[in-house]
């Protein structure tokens, strides 16, 4: 039985859409927006001032034939949708109880990207699977064939709907009517008559993803049986290991200018990068604690009190949240700022408090930094695993969640991806499973030629500037006057006791 609904927009334009009991309301919205020349992802449907769930079928929505629906504009900010994926029996191995994985996604995420994140371990339980690049031999007479592989397409089922084509998987959650709440998809696979090579070409045309956002690619299965996550991870490791060979074949960078004579640089034979080595301190007391200071420098002035009060007033005022455009502009400004940085100075501080200073440019990655640090270590410690940790601005040390570990990866550049700029202090830490010999290496951690050329850290003396009394604030003048009164000669007046004019009568 066929029926229709009337969709009316804010300008009173009408669009008549034919429906049937099994038609989703999301398809009704899509057809109405197509007729009105609008983007369906920015609008929703209301009936009698009640928001409709676009994921429902027409027969479950409670609408009658000829119902008038209002076309309302939705918020531009994407909402959060909890997606549960019911895995088939062949993929339950290693999955949680019941073979169901779930995670939260923005409503603008496509179904293909949801599958990619679940299979890469970015979402769900963190185990790698193979959902989108499966191949199987053709079958004849119910038996497995041999030879050419044919593509197995993922099939998603939800509320009586089947989504299996590339066009269906390219739709976002919002286009299917899932703008909030929870949704369950049942995953299965169907062997097509299309060769695996042709399907891979179509995938690159339909789904142009950013590999850094989607996570590491999953390897294609070349066996009849289901590929195990371990086999897929090993193939991924082979792809990742092939990248450093290309990077290492690039021409070496031109040598930078020599450092001043007061900071003699040492050329490392492995990396050819000029460095400066500082020896660890001889005493247990930090050098900053030995410097003299003035008590007047720590007396707050009226200007300090005014600025503090002004800051409190600013924090007490209500501020609107930034819009999507403002967030995008800020992100673009940060990227432009990082792109303008030519080189940075990185100082690596080792456990025995010795330090190595070197410069890195835009093309250097996390793997370059780790390789450089290994070149500075003694030969017996180069194979021991370690980490390089940096603390961001405004973060306190001592808390595990407030530091950033620089990844040992060729895909993460120090300036663009990690966000290092200007002068950065990086702390060298041993891995939890490192040997006791490495942890107890002490002053023998660096190479002998580096230790022999190490120099002391020179702290420049800060000149003492005497402040003019006429330029002091009222609070500073009061503090100076009290100090002069306490430190001056004692007055000749009577101190202590009760003055004569305050004594009560009758007391002899």
C-alpha positions in Angstrom: 0.0 0.0 0.0 1.4 3.3 -1.1 1.0 6.6 0.8 2.6 10.0 0.9 3.6 12.8 3.3 4.0 16.5 2.8 7.3 18.2 3.9 7.2 21.9 4.5 10.3 24.1 5.0 10.7 27.4 6.8 9.7 29.4 3.6 6.4 27.4 3.2 7.7 25.5 0.2 6.2 22.0 0.0 7.5 18.7 -1.2 5.3 15.6 -1.6 7.2 12.4 -0.9 5.7 8.9 -1.6 6.2 6.4 1.2 5.6 2.7 2.0 5.5 0.9 5.3 9.2 -0.3 5.0 10.6 3.1 4.0 12.9 4.8 6.6 12.2 8.4 7.6 15.8 9.2 6.7 15.0 8.4 3.1 11.9 10.6 3.3 14.1 13.5 4.5 16.6 12.8 1.7 14.0 12.9 -1.0 12.4 16.0 0.4 15.7 17.9 0.6 16.6 16.8 -2.9 13.3 18.3 -4.2 13.8 21.5 -2.2 17.5 21.8 -3.1 18.8 21.5 0.5 21.5 19.5 2.2 19.8 16.6 4.1 22.6 16.4 6.7 21.7 19.8 8.1 18.0 19.2 8.6 15.5 17.1 10.6 11.8 16.4 10.6 9.1 17.4 13.1 5.5 16.4 13.4 3.2 18.5 15.6 6.3 20.1 17.2 7.7 16.7 18.1 11.1 15.7 16.7 11.0 12.5 14.7 13.4 9.6 15.0 14.8 9.3 11.4 16.0 5.8 12.0 12.5 4.4 12.3 10.5 2.9 9.5 7.4 4.6 8.3 5.1 2.0 9.8 6.7 2.3 13.2 6.7 6.1 13.2 3.0 6.5 14.0 2.5 8.8 11.0 -0.6 8.6 8.8 -0.9 9.1 5.1 -0.9 12.7 4.1 0.8 13.9 7.3 2.4 17.3 7.2 6.0 17.3 8.4 8.1 20.4 9.3 11.7 20.7 8.0 13.8 22.1 10.8 17.5 23.0 10.7 19.7 21.0 13.1 22.8 22.2 15.0 26.0 22.4 13.0 27.9 20.7 15.8 27.9 16.9 15.4 26.4 14.9 18.2 27.7 11.7 19.8 26.3 8.3 18.8 27.1 5.0 20.6 27.6 2.4 17.9 27.6 -1.3 18.8 28.9 -3.8 16.2 27.7 -7.5 16.5 30.5 -9.6 15.0 29.9 -12.7 13.0 30.9 -16.1 14.4 34.2 -16.1 12.5 35.3 -12.9 14.2 34.2 -13.7 17.8 37.7 -15.0 18.7 39.3 -12.6 21.1 36.2 -10.3 21.2 34.3 -9.5 24.4 31.5 -11.6 25.7 28.8 -12.1 23.0 31.1 -10.9 20.2 29.9 -7.3 20.4 32.2 -4.3 20.4 31.1 -0.7 20.9 32.4 2.8 20.9 31.3 6.4 20.5 31.4 8.3 17.2 30.4 11.7 15.9 27.1 11.6 13.9 29.0 12.8 10.8 31.1 9.6 10.7 30.5 7.3 7.7 29.7 3.6 8.1 32.9 2.8 6.2 35.0 4.8 8.6 33.3 3.1 11.6 34.3 -0.3 10.1 37.8 0.9 9.5 38.2 2.2 13.1 36.8 -1.0 14.5 39.1 -3.2 12.4 42.2 -1.1 13.1 41.7 -1.4 16.9 41.3 2.4 17.2 37.7 1.8 18.5 36.3 -1.1 20.4 38.5 -3.5 22.3 41.8 -2.6 20.6 42.2 -5.8 18.6 43.0 -5.7 14.9 40.5 -7.3 12.5 39.8 -7.5 8.8 36.4 -6.2 7.7 36.9 -4.1 4.6 39.7 -5.9 2.6 38.7 -9.6 2.6 39.2 -12.0 -0.3 38.0 -15.6 -0.8 38.3 -18.0 -3.6 35.2 -18.7 -5.7 33.1 -21.8 -4.7 31.7 -24.3 -7.1 29.1 -26.9 -6.0 29.4 -26.0 -2.4 33.1 -26.7 -2.2 35.9 -24.1 -1.9 37.5 -23.2 -5.2 41.1 -22.3 -5.9 42.9 -19.6 -7.9 41.6 -16.1 -8.2 40.3 -14.2 -5.1 37.0 -12.5 -5.1 36.0 -9.6 -2.8 34.0 -10.2 0.3 31.9 -7.1 1.0 30.8 -6.2 4.5 27.0 -6.2 5.1 25.5 -4.2 7.9 21.9 -4.9 9.1 20.0 -2.6 11.5 16.2 -2.4 12.1 15.4 -4.4 9.0 17.7 -2.4 6.7 20.6 -3.9 4.8 23.6 -1.8 3.9 26.1 -3.5 1.6 26.9 -1.4 -1.4 29.7 1.1 -1.5 27.1 3.9 -1.8 25.4 2.7 1.4 28.6 2.4 3.4 29.5 6.0 2.3 26.5 7.4 4.2 27.1 8.9 7.6 25.2 8.0 10.8 23.2 11.3 10.6 22.1 10.5 7.0 20.7 7.2 8.3 18.8 9.0 11.1 21.2 8.3 14.0 21.8 11.7 15.5 22.0 10.6 19.1 21.5 7.6 21.4 22.5 4.0 20.6 22.5 1.9 17.5 23.3 -1.7 16.8 24.7 -3.0 13.5 25.0 -6.8 12.7 28.0 -7.5 10.6 28.2 -10.3 8.0 30.2 -10.9 4.8 29.0 -11.7 1.3 31.3 -13.0 -1.5 30.8 -11.0 -4.7 31.7 -11.9 -8.3 34.1 -9.0 -8.5 37.9 -9.7 -8.4 39.7 -8.5 -5.3 42.0 -6.2 -7.4 39.0 -4.4 -9.0 37.3 -4.0 -5.7 40.4 -2.3 -4.2 40.4 0.2 -7.1 36.7 1.0 -6.4 37.4 1.4 -2.7 40.0 4.1 -3.4 37.5 5.9 -5.6 34.6 5.7 -3.2 36.4 6.2 0.1 39.2 8.8 0.2 40.2 8.6 3.8 43.1 10.1 5.7 45.2 7.2 6.8 46.4 9.0 9.9 42.8 9.5 11.0 41.6 6.0 10.1 44.6 4.3 11.7 47.0 1.7 10.2 45.6 -0.2 7.2 44.6 -3.8 7.6 46.3 -6.4 5.4 44.3 -8.3 2.8 43.5 -11.9 3.6 44.9 -14.4 1.0 43.8 -17.6 2.5 40.4 -19.4 2.5 40.1 -19.5 6.3 39.7 -16.3 8.4 43.0 -14.5 8.8 44.0 -14.2 12.4 44.7 -10.7 14.0 48.3 -11.8 14.5 48.9 -12.4 10.8 47.3 -9.1 9.9 49.5 -7.3 12.5 52.7 -9.0 11.1 51.8 -7.8 7.5 51.2 -4.3 8.8 54.6 -4.3 10.5 56.2 -5.3 7.2 54.5 -2.3 5.5 55.7 0.0 8.3 59.2 -1.3 8.2 59.5 -0.6 4.5 59.0 3.1 5.1 62.3 3.8 6.9 64.3 2.3 4.0 62.9 5.0 1.7 63.6 7.7 4.3 67.2 6.5 4.8 67.9 6.6 1.1 67.2 10.4 1.0 70.3 12.6 0.6 71.8 13.8 3.8 71.0 17.2 5.1 73.6 20.0 4.6 75.6 20.6 7.8 74.5 23.5 9.9 76.8 26.3 11.0 79.2 25.7 13.8 78.3 26.8 17.3 80.2 29.5 19.1 83.5 28.7 20.7 82.1 28.8 24.2 79.8 25.9 23.2 82.0 23.6 21.2 80.0 21.1 19.1 80.9 17.5 18.6 80.1 15.8 15.2 78.5 12.4 15.6 79.7 9.9 13.0 76.3 8.2 12.8 74.1 11.2 12.2 76.5 14.0 11.3 74.6 16.4 13.5 76.4 19.1 15.6 75.7 18.7 19.3 76.7 20.2 22.6 77.3 18.0 25.7 77.0 19.2 29.3 78.3 17.1 32.2 76.2 16.4 35.2 76.4 18.6 38.3 78.9 17.7 41.0 76.8 18.6 44.0 73.4 17.5 45.3 72.1 21.0 45.7 70.6 22.6 42.5 72.6 25.5 41.3 69.5 27.7 41.3 69.1 27.2 45.1 72.7 28.6 45.6 71.9 31.9 44.0 71.2 34.9 46.3 67.9 36.8 46.0 66.2 39.8 47.5 63.2 39.5 49.7 61.7 42.7 48.1 61.3 40.8 44.9 58.7 38.6 46.5 56.6 41.4 48.0 53.4 41.8 45.9 52.7 45.3 44.7 49.3 47.1 44.1 49.7 46.4 40.4 49.9 42.7 41.1 46.8 42.8 43.2 44.9 44.8 40.5 46.0 42.3 37.8 45.0 39.4 40.0 41.6 40.9 40.7 41.1 41.7 37.0 41.9 38.1 36.1 39.3 36.8 38.7 36.7 39.1 37.2 37.4 37.8 33.7 37.1 34.2 34.8 33.8 34.9 36.6 32.1 36.2 33.4 30.1 33.8 31.2 31.6 33.1 27.8 30.0 31.4 24.9 31.6 28.3 23.5 33.5 28.7 20.2 31.7 27.9 17.0 32.9 25.3 14.5 34.3 28.0 12.3 36.3 29.5 15.2 37.6 26.1 16.2 38.7 25.5 12.6 40.3 28.9 12.4 42.3 28.3 15.6 43.4 24.9 14.3 44.5 26.4 11.0 46.4 29.2 12.9 48.2 26.5 15.0 49.1 24.6 11.8 50.3 27.7 10.1 52.4 28.6 13.1 54.0 25.2 13.2 54.7 25.3 9.4 56.6 28.5 9.8 59.1 27.0 12.3 62.3 26.1 10.4 64.2 24.4 13.3 64.1 23.7 17.0 66.6 23.1 19.8 66.1 19.8 21.7 67.9 19.2 24.9 67.9 15.6 26.0 68.4 15.1 29.8 69.6 11.6 30.8 69.1 9.9 34.2 72.5 10.9 35.5 71.7 14.5 34.7 74.0 14.9 31.7 72.5 16.8 28.8 72.9 16.8 25.0 71.8 19.7 22.9 71.0 19.4 19.2 68.9 21.1 16.4 66.2 19.4 14.4 64.2 20.7 11.4 60.8 20.1 9.8 61.7 16.9 8.1 62.9 15.1 11.3 60.6 12.5 12.8 60.3 10.7 16.1 62.3 7.9 14.7 65.1 10.4 13.8 65.2 11.6 17.4 65.3 8.1 18.9 68.1 7.1 16.4 70.1 10.2 17.4 69.8 9.4 21.1 70.9 5.8 20.5 74.0 7.2 18.7 74.8 9.1 21.9 74.6 6.0 24.2 77.3 3.5 25.0 77.4 0.6 22.6 76.1 -1.9 25.2 73.0 0.2 25.8 71.8 0.9 22.3 69.6 -2.2 22.1 67.8 -1.4 25.4 64.3 0.0 25.1 63.7 3.5 26.4 61.3 6.4 26.0 61.6 10.2 25.5 59.1 12.2 27.5 58.3 15.9 27.3 56.1 18.1 29.4 53.7 20.6 27.8 53.1 24.2 29.0 51.1 24.4 32.2 51.5 20.8 33.1 52.9 19.6 36.4 55.5 16.9 36.6 54.9 13.8 38.5 51.6 12.8 37.1 51.5 10.1 34.5 48.6 11.5 32.5 50.2 15.0 32.1 53.2 14.2 30.1 53.7 13.4 26.4 55.7 10.4 25.1 57.3 11.1 21.8 56.5 8.2 19.5 59.3 6.2 17.8 57.7 6.5 14.4 58.6 7.7 11.0 55.1 9.0 10.4 55.1 11.5 13.3 57.2 14.6 12.6 58.6 16.4 15.6 57.3 19.9 14.7 54.1 19.3 12.7 52.7 16.2 14.4 54.2 16.2 17.9 54.0 20.0 18.2 57.5 20.7 19.4 58.7 24.3 18.9 61.4 26.7 20.0 63.5 25.1 22.8 62.3 21.8 24.2 63.6 19.8 27.2 63.2 16.0 26.6 63.6 13.6 29.5 65.2 10.2 28.9 63.5 7.3 30.8 64.2 3.6 30.7 61.5 1.2 29.9 59.9 -0.8 32.8 61.4 -4.0 31.4 64.9 -2.7 30.8 67.9 -4.5 32.4 69.3 -3.6 35.8 72.7 -2.9 34.2 71.2 -0.1 32.1 69.4 1.4 35.1 72.5 1.4 37.2 74.8 2.7 34.4 75.3 6.0 36.2 77.8 8.3 34.6 78.8 5.7 32.0 75.7 6.0 29.9 77.1 8.2 27.2 79.9 7.4 24.8 83.4 8.0 26.2 84.2 10.6 23.4 81.1 12.5 24.4 81.9 12.4 28.1 85.4 13.6 27.4 84.2 16.7 25.5 81.4 17.6 28.0 81.4 21.0 29.6 79.8 22.7 32.6 76.5 24.5 32.3 77.3 28.3 32.5 74.5 30.2 34.3 74.8 33.9 33.5 74.8 36.3 36.5 71.7 38.4 36.8 72.7 42.1 37.4 71.2 43.6 40.5 69.1 46.7 39.7 68.5 49.0 42.6 65.0 50.3 42.6 64.3 54.0 43.0 62.2 54.8 46.1 60.1 57.3 44.1 59.1 54.5 41.7 58.0 52.1 44.4 54.3 51.4 45.0 52.6 52.4 48.2 52.8 48.9 49.6 56.5 48.7 48.7 57.2 52.0 50.4 55.4 50.8 53.5 57.5 47.6 53.5 60.8 49.6 53.1 59.8 52.0 55.9 59.0 49.1 58.2 62.3 47.5 57.4 64.3 50.7 58.1 62.4 51.1 61.4 63.3 47.6 62.5 66.9 47.8 61.3 67.6 51.3 62.5 68.7 52.7 65.9 66.3 52.2 68.7 64.3 55.3 69.5 64.9 57.2 72.8 61.2 57.1 73.7 59.8 54.7 76.3 59.0 51.3 75.0 56.8 48.7 76.7 54.4 49.3 79.6 51.3 51.6 79.8 51.7 55.3 79.0 50.9 57.8 81.8 47.9 59.3 80.1 46.2 55.9 79.9 46.5 54.9 83.5 43.2 54.7 85.4 42.7 56.7 88.6 42.8 55.1 92.0 45.8 53.0 91.3 48.9 54.0 93.3 
